[in-house]
Amino acid sequence: MLEITGLQTGYGRTQIITDVDIRVPTDAVVSILGHNGAGKTTLLRSVVGLLRPMKGTITLDGEDLAGLRPHQRVSRGMAYVPQGQQSFGQLTTLENLQLVADGRKHGKRLVDEALDMFPVLGPLLERRAGLLSGGQRQQLAIARALITEPRLLILDEPTEGIQPNIVAEIEQTIINLGRRSGMQILLVEQHLGFALEAADSYYVLASGRVSSSGEGGAGSAGRVRETMLI
């Protein structure tokens, strides 16, 4: 379980997140919702170790992550897919995947499994990542993260800027991943319907604080919309 308790964090002396408590149980998808500027990405950057909290604790399976660098958190089973369909543009699709797979005991199998999850990448293995569409790059970014065999997958707006015909594919893949035994997913997403359909529970951030929370499911969309309008 990922557990965030009393988190306060920000940039320099500017505090963005204040007294946030969030739990992501094993075998669960938790969505973080909120308007732009609410502190969602800041929260994720703190979880993966790119920001040092001013106060509070972040634990994974009971281990306090304070002092652990991002690569050490990855070794604990954490994978982070940031905004922006990030990839190594001068490398091919296959080389992007092999960068992560190299040195892993079952690297080839993990690449094959990632390609099974995202079959659109199969015909694009020899194409430079910089020449892929935004949707293809996003699928590549998620596939690369899955090769690390994460227990906690952190996704920051995975459908942002993606063409509509690809959005549905990415959404269904994330829902399928959420059903995997032993995997936790922490999802930041602007598409409210998808974020709630995929989620077992949700938290709404407003001005860096949790303004509401509850159980996920498509039926909660109306309630959450009302909360976000207040």
C-alpha positions in Angstrom: 0.0 0.0 0.0 1.1 3.6 -0.8 0.2 5.8 2.1 0.6 9.6 2.1 0.1 11.3 5.5 0.1 15.0 6.4 2.0 15.9 3.2 3.2 19.4 2.7 5.4 20.1 -0.3 6.1 22.7 -3.0 8.9 24.6 -4.8 11.4 26.5 -2.8 9.5 28.5 -0.2 6.2 28.2 -2.1 4.0 25.6 -0.6 1.6 23.9 -3.0 0.3 20.9 -1.2 -1.0 21.2 2.4 -1.8 18.4 4.9 -2.8 15.8 2.2 -3.7 12.3 3.3 -4.1 9.7 0.5 -4.1 5.9 0.5 -3.6 3.6 -2.5 -4.4 0.0 -1.5 -2.9 -3.0 -3.2 -5.0 -4.1 -6.2 -6.7 -0.7 -6.4 -6.8 2.3 -8.8 -7.0 5.7 -7.1 -7.7 8.8 -9.2 -6.6 12.3 -8.3 -8.9 14.9 -9.7 -8.9 18.7 -9.7 -8.6 21.8 -11.8 -5.4 23.0 -13.3 -3.1 24.4 -10.6 -4.7 22.3 -7.9 -1.4 20.6 -7.1 -1.9 17.2 -8.7 1.5 17.0 -10.6 3.3 18.4 -7.5 1.8 15.6 -5.5 3.0 12.9 -7.9 6.5 14.5 -8.1 6.7 14.2 -4.3 5.7 10.6 -4.4 8.4 9.6 -6.9 11.1 11.6 -5.2 11.5 14.6 -7.6 10.4 16.9 -4.8 11.4 16.8 -1.1 8.4 17.1 1.2 8.5 20.0 3.7 6.5 17.9 6.1 4.6 14.6 6.3 5.4 11.0 5.3 5.1 8.8 2.2 5.4 5.1 2.7 5.2 2.1 0.4 4.3 -1.2 2.0 5.2 0.3 5.3 8.6 1.6 4.2 9.2 5.3 4.7 10.5 6.6 1.4 12.1 9.7 2.9 15.7 10.0 1.6 15.2 7.6 -1.2 16.1 8.9 -4.7 13.9 8.3 -7.7 15.9 5.4 -8.9 15.8 3.8 -5.5 12.0 4.1 -5.5 11.9 2.5 -8.9 13.8 -0.5 -7.4 11.1 -0.7 -4.7 8.5 -1.2 -7.4 7.4 2.3 -8.4 7.0 3.5 -12.0 6.2 7.0 -13.2 4.8 8.1 -16.5 4.8 11.9 -16.5 2.9 14.3 -18.7 3.9 14.8 -22.3 4.4 11.4 -24.0 8.0 11.4 -23.1 10.5 9.2 -25.0 14.0 9.2 -26.5 13.1 10.7 -29.8 16.3 9.8 -31.7 16.0 6.1 -30.7 13.6 3.6 -32.3 10.5 2.3 -30.6 12.3 -1.0 -29.9 15.4 0.7 -28.6 13.3 2.7 -26.2 11.9 -0.5 -24.8 15.3 -2.3 -24.8 16.8 0.5 -22.7 14.6 -0.5 -19.8 14.7 -4.3 -20.5 18.5 -4.6 -20.8 19.9 -6.2 -17.7 16.6 -7.6 -16.5 16.4 -11.3 -16.1 13.4 -11.7 -18.4 13.9 -8.6 -20.5 12.8 -10.1 -23.8 9.6 -11.6 -22.2 8.8 -8.2 -20.6 9.2 -6.5 -24.0 6.9 -9.0 -25.6 4.3 -8.6 -22.9 4.4 -4.8 -23.3 3.9 -5.1 -27.0 1.0 -7.5 -26.4 -0.5 -4.8 -24.2 0.0 -2.2 -26.9 -0.2 -4.0 -30.3 -0.1 -0.7 -32.2 3.6 -0.5 -31.4 4.4 -3.8 -33.1 4.7 -2.4 -36.7 6.5 0.7 -35.4 9.5 -1.0 -33.7 12.1 0.3 -36.3 10.6 3.9 -36.4 12.2 6.7 -34.4 10.1 7.6 -31.4 10.3 11.2 -32.4 8.3 10.4 -35.5 5.5 8.7 -33.7 2.1 10.4 -33.1 1.3 11.7 -29.6 -0.9 8.7 -28.9 1.7 6.3 -30.0 4.4 8.0 -27.9 2.1 7.8 -24.9 1.5 4.1 -25.4 5.3 3.7 -25.7 5.9 5.6 -22.4 3.4 3.4 -20.6 4.8 0.2 -22.2 8.3 1.2 -21.1 7.1 1.7 -17.5 5.5 -1.7 -17.4 8.8 -3.4 -18.3 10.0 -2.4 -14.9 7.3 -4.7 -13.4 6.0 -2.1 -11.1 3.8 -2.7 -8.1 2.8 1.0 -8.1 2.2 2.6 -11.5 1.9 6.4 -11.4 0.3 8.1 -14.4 0.0 11.8 -14.9 -2.7 12.7 -17.4 -2.1 9.8 -19.8 -4.8 10.9 -22.3 -3.7 14.6 -22.4 -3.4 15.9 -26.0 -4.1 12.4 -27.5 -6.3 12.0 -30.6 -9.8 10.6 -29.6 -9.4 7.3 -31.4 -6.4 6.5 -29.3 -7.8 7.8 -26.0 -10.3 4.9 -25.8 -7.4 2.3 -26.3 -5.3 3.9 -23.6 -8.3 4.1 -21.2 -9.2 0.4 -21.7 -5.6 -0.6 -21.2 -5.4 1.3 -17.9 -8.6 -0.3 -16.7 -7.3 -3.7 -17.6 -4.0 -3.0 -15.7 -6.1 -2.0 -12.7 -7.5 -5.5 -12.6 -4.0 -7.1 -12.4 -3.3 -8.8 -9.1 -0.8 -7.0 -6.9 -0.7 -3.7 -8.9 -1.6 -0.3 -7.5 -2.3 2.6 -9.9 -2.2 6.3 -8.9 -3.9 8.2 -11.8 -4.1 11.9 -12.5 -6.6 12.5 -15.3 -8.7 15.3 -16.6 -11.3 13.1 -18.3 -13.6 12.8 -15.4 -15.7 9.9 -16.7 -12.7 7.7 -17.4 -10.9 8.7 -14.2 -13.9 7.6 -12.1 -14.8 4.5 -14.2 -11.3 3.2 -13.7 -11.0 4.1 -10.0 -11.9 2.2 -6.9 -11.7 5.5 -5.1 -10.9 9.1 -5.8 -9.6 12.3 -4.2 -10.3 15.8 -5.4 -7.6 18.4 -4.8 -8.5 22.1 -4.6 -5.7 24.7 -3.8 -3.4 22.0 -2.7 -5.8 20.3 -0.2 -8.1 17.3 -0.4 -11.6 18.9 -0.8 -13.5 15.6 -1.1 -13.0 11.9 -1.6 -15.1 8.8 -2.1 -15.6 5.5 -4.0 -15.1 5.5 -7.7 -17.3 4.2 -10.5 -19.1 5.9 -13.3 -22.1 6.6 -11.1 -20.0 9.0 -9.0 -19.4 11.4 -11.9 -22.3 13.7 -11.2 -21.5 14.0 -7.5 -17.8 14.8 -8.2 -18.7 17.4 -10.8 -20.9 19.2 -8.3 -18.0 19.1 -5.8 -15.6 20.6 -8.3 -18.0 23.4 -9.1 -18.2 24.6 -5.5 
